[in-house]
Structure formats: structure tokens, C-alpha cells
Amino acid sequence: MNNSFTFQLQARSGRGRAGVFQTPHGPLQTPIFAPVGTLATVKGIHPAQLTELGASLVLANTYHLYLRPSDTLIAEMGGLHKFMQWPGPMLTDSGGFQVFSLASSRKIDDEGVTFKSHIDGSMHRFTPEKSVQIQENLGADIIMAFDECATPYDRAYIEKAMERTHAWVVRCQQAKTRSDQALFGIVQGGIYSDLRKRSAEFIASLDLPGIAIGGLSVGETKAEMNQALEAVDPILPDDKPRYLMGVGMPQDLVNGVLRGVDIFDCVLPTRLARHNAAMTRTARLNLVNAMYTRDERPIEEGCTCSTCQHFTRAYIRHLVVCKEILGAILLSIHNLHILLQITRELRQAVLEDRLQAYADDFLSKVQPDQDPLVSEDRRD
Amino acid sequence: MNNSFTFQLQARSGRGRAGVFQTPHGPLQTPIFAPVGTLATVKGIHPAQLTELGASLVLANTYHLYLRPSDTLIAEMGGLHKFMQWPGPMLTDSGGFQVFSLASSRKIDDEGVTFKSHIDGSMHRFTPEKSVQIQENLGADIIMAFDECATPYDRAYIEKAMERTHAWVVRCQQAKTRSDQALFGIVQGGIYSDLRKRSAEFIASLDLPGIAIGGLSVGETKAEMNQALEAVDPILPDDKPRYLMGVGMPQDLVNGVLRGVDIFDCVLPTRLARHNAAMTRTARLNLVNAMYTRDERPIEEGCTCSTCQHFTRAYIRHLVVCKEILGAILLSIHNLHILLQITRELRQAVLEDRLQAYADDFLSKVQPDQDPLVSEDRRD
């Protein structure tokens, strides 16, 4: 019997959950944060460093890999795991988000989307079937249903996009041929709780091995994000992992787990690193700032990452001022560690049934003005 | 008694030498290749990866670090080893080469050189005393005498620059105050054997703990480089390490050890990596080339570096085509490994007295057209 894709809920603390999701490349101990390897590489990070960081799930982007080097090439090379030498579980998105956020000249119809490549302007067409086919070529453990992403405040468009997303997930289910991949459906509905509930009910009815919550962290407020999560939480089944897509600020992880989320991903830690910024639990540091010139402290006091164990802010500032690659590497290691460490702590807090106390303490220390540098552009 | 800076010759094979040079940060088992960490970082490489590669000596550039972040800041931060977290032996150059190759508006007199920073156009002055002072602030184990680098074919200028270099090394000796740093003098003289001999005799007479051979790999032919090495080899003392500056193509290492060289350094492995090129023992591969699109082989068959143990040419090509940082990282690891591995093999060949056979075999396989991409520009 194939044990893959079973989700075992180990503990609850309030609405928070700790569980284990089995995949063909090993178990995922949730809650987890998944680093994003857009083009089959987590930018600036060697796979050996990902292992050292304790990463488990790694993402890759279907849209990007379809364009370069192509899903068929990756299939020929033995699939994504082998190609990029990541031995653990992987997840690919459906390409939907990038078609709507990166590509131009989009024409959407009920069948699919025609779009222009952001690389060379060539024309392409994605359908639910095509997205599944590409993701089967890539070979990740978890694949995502093709969805239409709408802007957060246009109710009429959001409703239409949601209905289309519902029709498309059924087509993805039917198109799917590999038994060693789990297809997750995506709940849409923007900031409208009634739409979110309708979408959650529909997606839950399909009995897929996991359910994602999409269309958040795209411009809505934190309160609206929390509300959307609270709307779907009681509807989603307990025995399926829940994946909040594209969300990964430290306080988002805490707020998400408080509302039943198990899996997160975000380009933010590596993108911020390439923009000279360090994430801490409470604030964000721009390491180019002259105030760090002689600062002999690590990025974050008490942090156990290899960057903070060895290097001073003064050294990292020197590197980023000189545009040295190692600056982005050291910051990426730290930023990824912070998010991975917070999800490890959240898991422990759930297992010990003290999630609310952990969250209260964490959130009380967060400083305001923590908006992503470039929240709209998820090109990474 | 301080054992530092003693050089023990362990074996000879022809003119080739194997030895151990003691430094305050550990022994150097020669022959060795030293990776270059221009701005207190070997570009693209984490210090932990340098350790994994088996690097022993690491270089840094006085000119670059004087300008950014400044030698006084590094001194405040506890010196170069602590600042960049390299626990092993380090060497700083004198700044002479960069003043002559990078800075503009140079005015040279017998006292020193006035020049304009290539960063912000500000005016600065280096003298032998100033170079030593900066290098004492930086705190490397081996420091270099301030020298004047001349173009290889202008005999009158080369002779004048050589005489000035001789006067300056004496001033460096007098200016030096730290006993935990070894000052190496530099033999100049361009391609002229009689000048090289005169320079070697003068530098050898100073009884410094090590002797460098400078002004090579700056445009002269391989035959001229070999001739210059052969001219000085019988003059230089047996009990001092010999450092051939700025030289590091695979065949140069072999040719150098055949002619009595113990230490090499070069920016080539990391610079080539950032230009998508892999070094092998026999040739150079440009990984952007479409012929590697589906090439499942490692960069070099049989190579034991972590890049070749894990990654295919097809994957590395994908990375460099997409300008992913990991491409430069994987290529830098491989290129550094090749040079470090060749010096390890050369050492073993000397210890087993089979250097000539090793060299004949090695050199017979090297393909022509191995010139550096950008041999003039050593900005790194």
C-alpha cells in the first residue's frame, strides 16, 4: 500500500495544527515554510545549505521552468529533484499566478489563457490540462491546480475567476495521470468571506490530498487576510494539509498557524536578501545603512543561523556596499533560517498546546512598517 | 621561541620542491594555490566552502580594502581573519599592482605613488611605509613589499622600476613593526634574464622569510615566463618559500613547480566562473554554449569536487543562461577545486620524486587557446 499523501494530525492548539504529510520524497512535519526555487534553484543558496538550514519542502515555478529550460528538458534529465539535486519533497505551482502577474497580452477564456512570454515575447497557451502535463514532466511531489488569480477588490471579477478556477480544478483532476504526485486544489474568493466559504466548500468536496488558499498577500490588508483564513478554516477538512500560497512575513506565519494553516511559501527571504535587507523577528534591517559600518553584532542577537554565528553586521554591510555575492548569500541564509525557525517554534508550540501564548508574545514585539519591498512583483 | 615563518624543505624532484611554511594561523603545505579574496571575500564562495575545498592560504588586496571598507575599520573589527571569518593563513599584496593597473592619474616618484581611486576619483598616496602600515592594520600572516609593476617589454622602464622596487623593499623592512607578519620581497625585471638575476640576488640578500616573483602573467609569453623563472631559480635560497604572483592557469602551476615555485595565486578561477567558464585540466568550457543543453555529464569526468559529484552540465548551463547566482557558485567551486587539486597532486609527485613524469603527462594533454578571458584586467 502506498502511504504517500496521507496527512496525520498530531496535535491542535486552538485552531493551530501540527501534523505529518507523507510524500514520495519524505515526510513534511507541519507547520512548515517552503523556500522558493523559482528556476530550479533557491536564489543564491546551494542545496547543501538548504539541507543545513533544515528546509524540507522546496518550491519551483511551472511558468518559469516551462519557458526555461522547458519541462520536457527537465523530464529528459530525470525530473526536477534530480536536475537541481534536491532530495526532499518538492512542490510546483500551476503557472496561473505568473501568467497573470508576469506575462503580457493575456487572453483568458473558459478553456485557458493565451499569453506572451516575459523573456522573449513568444506566444504560449496554458490550459488546466497543459499545466498538469508540464507539472507531470517536472515531477514534483505536490502539484497545483491551474487557477485564475484576480485582484483583491473587484467582487464581480473575483467571483467569475473563482467559478473558472472551480471548473479548472476538476479538469486538472481528470487530466492527472501520475499516482506519485498529489494535486492540491486552490480556494479563491478574494477578501469576500461568502465567496471564500463557497470556494472552500467546493474544493473540499473534491477530496483532493491537500488544499491551498490562493489570492492572498496580493495587496489586501492583514486584517482582510486573517478574515479570509477564518472564513475557510471551519469548512476545510481536518485531515488534509492547508497551504497558504505566497505568504511569508514572520508575523504572517504566526497569524496563519493561529488560523489553521500548515504550509507557507514566499520569495521574500531571498528577494530581500538580494536587496540588502535582513529579516528579524521584530523588524527589518537595511544593511547598506551607514549605522552598521562598525556594528560588531550579528544580524539578530541569539540567532542560531550560520550567518549570525560567524559574521558581523559590519562585514555584511561591507559586502553589500561592494555588491559582493557573499552579501546576498549570507543574508539569504539568515532570512530563510528565520522563517524556518519560526515554523519549527510554531510546531513545538502547537505540540505543547501553548500556541496562543507564543503568538501573543511574538506579535507584541513586531514593529510596524514591515511591508514587503515589492509585494506586487513576484517574479523573484 | 616563535616557530612561525620557518620553511622546511621536505623533498625535491628535479627543481620542484615540497615544503612546509609555518604561519601564525597554521602551516602551509607547499606547493599551494591561494584563492583570491579581493575585498575580504573569495567572490561567490562561503568560507565554509573554502574549508571544504581544502584551501589553506587566502589572499586579499590591500588597494581594494584600503578604499573599502578601509584598513582602519578592519583593524577596529579585529583584523582581516576575524572580519571575514577565515581561520587559516592569509596574505595581502602591497597595493602596488592595483595602483598601476586600476587607479588613474598616477604620479610616481622615488618616494611613492599618488593616484586617483577607481571607486570615487578621490586622490590617495601610497608609499612603502604606507603600504606596510595598511597591511599591518589588515593583519595577514604574509605581507608584501610595495613594488612598481612595469609593462613586460620596456627594458629601460623595467630596470628603473626594478631599482625603485629594491629601494622600496628596504624601506618596507624598516617600516615593519609587527613580528607576527612575514614580509616577502618581490623580484622584478620583466622578461630580461639579466635583470631578473640582479633582482633575485638583491632580494635574496635581504634575508626576508619569503620571496615573490612579480611582474609575470602580464602579457608575456609562456616561454618568457618560464625563462624568467629559470633565471632566478638557482639564485633564490632553498630555505625560503617562493611565490609566483598572479599566476594560476592549470599548466602554469605545473610549469611553475617544475621551476621551483611554491606558492601561486590568481583571480582566474572565480572570474572565469562569473563569466560562465569552467576550467578543466585540458581545456575550458563555456557553459552558455548550446551544446551543453542536454549534457548529463559533470563538468569534468572523474572530478571529485562537490559540483561534479552532483550537478550536470545541463543544469549548470540552465543556471548560467538564466543568470542564476548558483551558476557562478558551482563553477567557482569547481574551478578552485581544480587548481587546489593540481597543487596537491604536484606536491605528491614531488614527495614521490616523479614530478617530471607527472608534468609531461599533464602538459601533453593541455589543449591550446587557454588564454585568460581578460588577462590585463585584474580588478576581479
Interface residues (C-beta under 8 A of the other chain):
Chain A: L39 A40 T41 K43 G44 I45 H46 P47 A48 Q49 R68 P69 L73 E76 M77 F83 M84 Q85 T293 R294 E296 S306 H310 F311 T312 A314 Y315 R317 H318 L319 V321 C322 E324 I325 L326 A328 I329 L330
Chain B: L39 A40 T41 K43 G44 I45 H46 P47 A48 Q49 R68 P69 L73 E76 M77 F83 M84 Q85 T293 R294 E296 S306 H310 F311 T312 A314 Y315 R317 H318 L319 V321 C322 E324 I325 L326 A328 I329 L330
